Amino acid sequence: MAQRTTSVALALPGLLLAMLLAALDQTALAPALPEIAGDLGGMEHMPTVVTAYLVAATAVMPVVGRLGDRYGRTPLIQAAVLLFVVGAIMAATATTLPGFVTARVVQGLGGGGLMIGAQAIIGEIVSPRERGRYLGLFGAVYMIAAVGGPLFGGIVVDHLSWRWIFAVHPPLGLAALVLLSLTLRLPRPEGRPPVDYAGAAALAATVVGVVLAADRLARPDAYPPWALPALLVGTVIALALWAVTAVVARDPVLPPRLLRERAFALPVAVSFLVGFALFGTLTYLPAYAQVSLGTTATRAGLLVTAMMAGALVSAVVSGRLITRTGHYRRYPVAGTAVAAIGLALLGLVGERLDAGTLTALLVLVGLGIGLVMQVVLLAAQNAVDHADLGAATSAVLFLRQVGASVGVAVVGALITRFFGARVPEGVGDPRALSPEAIAALPEPTRGLVESAFGSAVPSALLAMAPLLGLAFLLALAFPALPLRTTAHTALDKESR
């Protein structure tokens, strides 16, 4: 019986909406993080609120990628949409920090599936050479998330409650589910060996251990004294188990042979470093703007928009040039250099930052990031066979999320350390302060606290700039492979 494969034109609306769900969640929540953390116990909980989602999304990525290679990608992305929506409803109704963290874990499981599923499907139905022309559409999705997300999140926080941010997810999720169910008809793989579930579990446990260890360093009082040694031992054991399964499994979740290929390993490493530096920057800058520059949550959200707008412009331009020329190596090289310069300037200018300078530097960082994020995924997918497409896609996004999770915890630890060292005596525990609590302090204490936070954040961001410098050196070593001109799955044809 013939099974008709879907065309790109029919598949794109559902895929783009699925990508919008995941992108909108992170951008809309950024300006609300101080308010959420304040309601649930103080600014010291910001790393927990962020990492709950990121850890769950990261942990699920390898198994989702490999399950897609084994059983097909359509049912997995449908399940991811449902999980994401359920998590959003749970988050909107949570009344305690544990309840909210649990909701974000559920939503993260869905978000990880959305990111892997959409990118792997696009990698299957669009050839690497032609994918650049679609970056404009992908960029439009992220522009909607970049402009609408922070603006929506800021307005909701200023005029309603952060809980209403999650109200947009159910209708978007339902629309994405309907479109995907009606249009996505990919052939199901046949004859693949069993999925390496043990390896996936060990890899997920490794990630959880690394991120929790970083969070323990950021918030030592939140853990018992024995937690860090236990986490380190558990992480080493999980990593060793993954190494064993990678050797003995017939179809390992992350095949070691891929990591031995320079054309694959280098883009994955750059993705990790960019995720580390980018999310550390993105997470804490709205709080910096609210506390140190005195902006509203809405205006703080627009700072995120500025960075994402820069990323959109450079992603669209580079994508069209890649399709036209077939060359991609120059863009990660230029992008990592530009982003490193922008992040270094953010740290060096420090307390002298004003809203205009901050916006300009964030646009510069965004321009650099836009030349890297999609291109490293394109390079990795182009370097592998169809059988490893899901593993390659999940590896790039997985390591990016690992970097993001650890980056948020590390930057949070640095900010807490610098802030605690500079905050004046007599204001209580600095880790429990929220923007509202700082605004309520009497003068001159409030000014001193704002100045302390205003110098702590740039100092932490300056520490991230060398990571992007290392990414630049790795990008220089990228091999210039020719881009394939055919898709893995033929479009608008009958497959039997």
N, C-alpha and C positions, 0 to 999 in steps of 0.2 A: 504494500500500500504506500502510495507516494505521500511524502510529508513536505509541505511547502515551507521553504525557509523564508524568513521575513526580510523585507528590504530595509535598507538603512533609513529611508524616509519614514517608514512606518514605525520602526523600532525607536528612533531617536526621542520622540516626545516622552515616552514612559521612562527611558533611561535618564534623560535630562531632569525629569521631575524627581527621580530617585536620587540623583546627585544633588539636586537642590535641597532635598530634605536633610541630608547629612551636612551640607555646607551651611545652610541657614541656621541649623542648631548651634553650631560653634560661634558664628558671628553674632547672632542675636543674643546669645547668652553672655558674651564678653562684657558689655557695659553693665550687666546685671549682677556680675559675680560679687562685687563688694556688698551689694544689698542682700543677696542670698546668703553669703557667708555671715553678714552681720545678723540677719534674722535667725540663723541657725547656730550662732555661738561666737562670732567674731572673725576678723580677717585672717586669723591663723588657720582657719578652715578652708581658705581659698584653694590651696593645693589639693586638699581632699576632694573638694567639689569637682575640680577639673580632672584630676587623675582617675577618679572613679569611672568616668566615661572613657577616657583614653586607654586605661588598662584593659577594660572589657573589650573595646573595639580592637585593640592590638592583639589580645590573646586569641580572639576568634578568627583573625584573618588567615593564618596558614591553613587551618582546617577547611574554611570556606573555599579558599582557592583550590585546594586539592579535591574537595567534594564536587566542585564545579567541573574539574577535569574528568572526574569519574562518573558522575550521574547527570551532568548537564547543568546549565547555569540558571535556567528559568525558574524552577521551583525554589532554588536557594534565594534568589533576589526577592521573590514573593514572600518567603518566610521572613526575610530581613525587614521588609516593610512592616509586616505585622508586629514583629518584636519592637521595632522602633516606635510605633504608634502606642503600643501598650505601655512602654517605658515612659513616653511623654505624658500619658494620662496619670500614671503613678506619680511622676514628678510634680505635676500640677496640684495634686491632692496631698502630697507629703507634708507632715506637720513636725517631723523631727529630723535631725541630721542623719541618723541611720536609715530612716525611711527614704529620704531624698537620695542618699548615696546608693541604696538598693535600686531605686528607680533609674538612676543614671547608669548603673551597671547593665540593667536590662536594655536600656536605650542604646548603650554602647555596643552590646552584642548585635543589635539590629544595625547600628551605624557602620560597624566594621563590615557586615555583610553587604550593605549598600555600596560602600566604597569599592570593595573588591569586585562585587557582582557587576556593577555598571562599567568599571574600567576594563574588566576581563571580557565582557560582551563586546564592548567597542573594539577591543584589540582583536576579537575574533571576526567581526563582520566588516572592519575597515582596514585596509592595508596600511602599513607604517608610512609609505610615501604619501598616501592620500589623506592621512589623518590630520595633517596640518590644516587643511581647509575647514575642518570641523572645529578647530580650536576656537573659532569665533563664536560658535554656538555654545561650546563648553564655557568660554569666557563670559558669555552673556548670563549663563546660570550663576557663575560666581560673582558677576557684577550685581545681579539681583540680590544675591546673598550678602555681598559686601556693602552695597548701598542700603538695601531695604532691611537687612538683618540688624546691624547696629542701630540704625535709626528707629526701627520698630522696637528693639529691646530698650533703647534709651527712653523713648516716649512712654512705653508701658511702665517702666520703673518710675519715671517722673510723675505720671498721672494716675496709674492704677496700682498694680502689684506685679512683681516678677512672675507670679504664677500664670498670668495671662499669656506670657511668652509661649508657653507650651500649647496654647489653644490652636495655633496655626497648624500643628503637626497632623492631627487626625484628618482634616479635610484634604490636605495635600497628600497624605499617605493613601487615603482611599482612592483619590484620583490616579495616583501612580500605580496602585494595585490593579485598577480596572484597565488602564492603558497597557500595562505589561502583560496582563492576562489575555487581552484581545490581540496584541500585535507580535508578541515574542514567540516565535516558533523555531527554535534552534534544534538541530538534530542532536539526539542523545548519544554520547560516546559508547562504543562497544568494545568489549574485550580488554578492558583495563584491569590491572591487579587491584587487590583490596586497598582501601585507604589506610595510611599509617596513623591510626588513631593514637597509638601509644606515643609516637613521635610528636604528634600535635599537642597532646596533653603535656608532655615534658617541655616542649618549647613554650607553651602558654605559662606553665609553672615558672620557667626561667624568667620570663618577662615580668610576671607578677612579683617575683622575688626581687628583681632588680629595682623595680619602681617603688616597692614598699621599703626597700633599704634606703633609697634616695629620700623618700618621704620621712623615714626615721631620722635621717640626718638633718632634714629641714625642721622637724618638730620633735625633738628628743623627749620632751615632757609628755607627749601623747602615747609613748610606748614604754613598756617595762624595760629595765636595764638589759635583760637577756635577749631582747627582741632582735637587735642588730646581729649578734653572732649567730642566732638561730636562722635568721633570714639569709645570711651569707652562706651558711652550711647547706641550707635547703636549696639555694640557687645553684650552688656548685654541683650538688647531687642531680638536680633536674637537668642541668646542662650536660652532665656526663651521660645521663640516660638518653637524652636526645642524640648525642654523638653515637651511642651504641645503636639506637634504632635507625639512624641515618645510614649505618653500614649494613645492617642485617635486613632491613625492610625491603620488600620487592619494589615498592613505589614510595620512597620517603617523602614526607611532607615538604621538606626543603632539601632537594637533592644536592649533596656535596659537590657533585661534578659541575653543577652550575656555578658554584662559588670559585671553582678553579678557572673559569673563563673570565678573562680580564674585561671583555665587552659587557659582561653581566655584573661582575663583582664591583667594578668601579662605580657604575650608576647607583647601585644599592648603597654603597658607602656614602656617596654624596647625598643621597636621599636621607640617610640617617642624620648626617651633620646639619643639613638644612632644617629638618624637622626639629632637631634639638634647639637650634638658635632661633628659629622663627616662632615657635609656640611659646618659648620663654619670653620673647619680646611681646607677642600679641596678647598674652594673658594678663600681663601686669601693667601695660601702658594705660588702659582706661582708668585703673585705680590711681596711677600716677597723675593723670590729668585732673581727676576729681579732687585729689588731696592737695597736690602741689600747685596746680594752676587754677584751682577753684572753679572748674567747669561743671556743668550739669552732666548727668548721665547720658543725655542725648548728644551733647557736643563731644563727650568722651568717646561715644560710639562712632562718631564721624571720623575720628582719628583712625580707627580700624578701617573704615571705608577708604580713607586716603591711601593706605598701604595696599589694600586689595585693588583699588582702581589702577594704581601703578602696575600691579602684577597683571591685571587684565590687558592693559595696553601692550605691554611687552610680550605677553603670551600670544595674543592675536597676531601681532606683527611677525614674531619669530615663526609661528605656525605656518603662515602663508609663505614665508621665505623658504621654510623647509620643504613644503610641497613643491615650490617652484624649482628649487635647486637640488634637492635631495641630500643636502649637507646639514648636519645637526650639531657637530662637535663644538663649533665656535660659540654657541649660545650658552651652554653651561659654564664655559670658561669666562665669558663676559659677565654672566649673571652672578656667579659667586664672587667675582671681584667687586662688582658694583654693590652688592648686598653687604659685603664685608666692610667696605668704605663707609656706607651709610650707618651701619651699626656701630662702627668705631666712633664716628662723629657724634652719634647720640650719646655715647658714654663720655666723650671728651668735653662736649659742650656743658654737660652736667646741669648744675643749678642755674645756668644762664639761659636755659631753654625757655622760650615762650611758645604760645600756641602756634604761631606762624612758622617758626623754625622747626618745631616738632613735626608739624604737618609736612613740610618740605622734605625733611629727612626720612619720614615714613614713606613718602612717595618714592624716594630714591631706593630705599630698601625693597619696596614692592616691585619696582622696575627690575631689580636684580632677581628677585624670587621668581617672577613671571618667566624669566628666561631659563629657569632650571626645573621647576616642579614637574611640568608635563613632559619635558624633553628627556629627563632621566628615565621616566617610565617608558616612553617611546623607545629609547635606546635598549632598555632591558628586554622589552617584548620583542624587539627586532632581532635580538641575539639568540633566541631560543626557538625550538620546534613547537608545533601546535600542541603536542602532548604535555608540554611544560608551561603552557601559556598561563594557566591559573597559578601555578607555583611562582612563576616569574612576577606576575602582577602582585600577588600577595607579598612576595619578598620585598619589593620596592615600597609598597604602602605600609607593610608590617614594620620594616626598619624605620620608616619615617615616623610612624606612630610610637615606636619604642623611643626614638630620639625625642619626640614631643613629650612623652610621659616623663622621661627622666629629666628633660630640659625644664619642664614646669616645676618639678620638685627641686632641682638644683638651683634654678633662678630664685625660687621662693625661699630656699635656705639662705642664699646669699643676701637677698633683700632683708630677710628677718635678722640676719647677723649684723649687717651694716646699720639697719634702722635701730636695732636694740643698742648698738654701741653709741649712736649719736642722739638718741631721744633724751630729753632732759629728765632729771629725777623728779619723782612725785606725780607721774601721770599713770601709774599702775602698770599692768603688764602690756607692753607695746604690741604683743602678738594678738591681743584681744580687741584692739582698736578697729573701728570701722570708720568710713568717711563721715558718717553722721556723728559718731562719738568725737572725732577730731574737731569737727565744725562746732561742737557744743563746748569745747574747752575755752576757758577764759584767756584773754590776751595778758601777757605776751606768750603764754605757754603754747597756745594754738599755733602761733607763727613759728615757734621753735620746732614743734612737732612736724609741721608741714615742711619746714626746711630740711629736717632730718630725713623725712621720707623722700623729698625731692632730690637729695644727694645719694640716697641708698639705691634707688632704682637705676639711675644712669651708671653707677659703679658696677652693678650686677650685669647690666647689658654690655658694658665694655669688656667684661670677662668672656662674653660669648663671641666677640668678633674674631679671635684667633681660630675658632672652629670653622668659620666661613673661609678664613684664609687657608686652612687645611683642605677644605672642599675645593677651593680654587686649584691647589696643587694636584689634587686627584683628577679634577676635570681636565687638566692639561695632558694627563696620561690616557684619556679616552681614546680607544681605537676608532678610526673613521670607517665603520662598516657601511656598505651600500644599503639603502633602505629597500625592503621588499616592495614590489609593486602589485602584489596579489594578496587578497584576504584569505584567511584560513577557511572561512565558510563562504561558499558562492552565494550570491544574492539573486533573488528573483528567478531561481531555477528550481527544477524538481530534483530532489535527492531521494534515492530509493534505498 
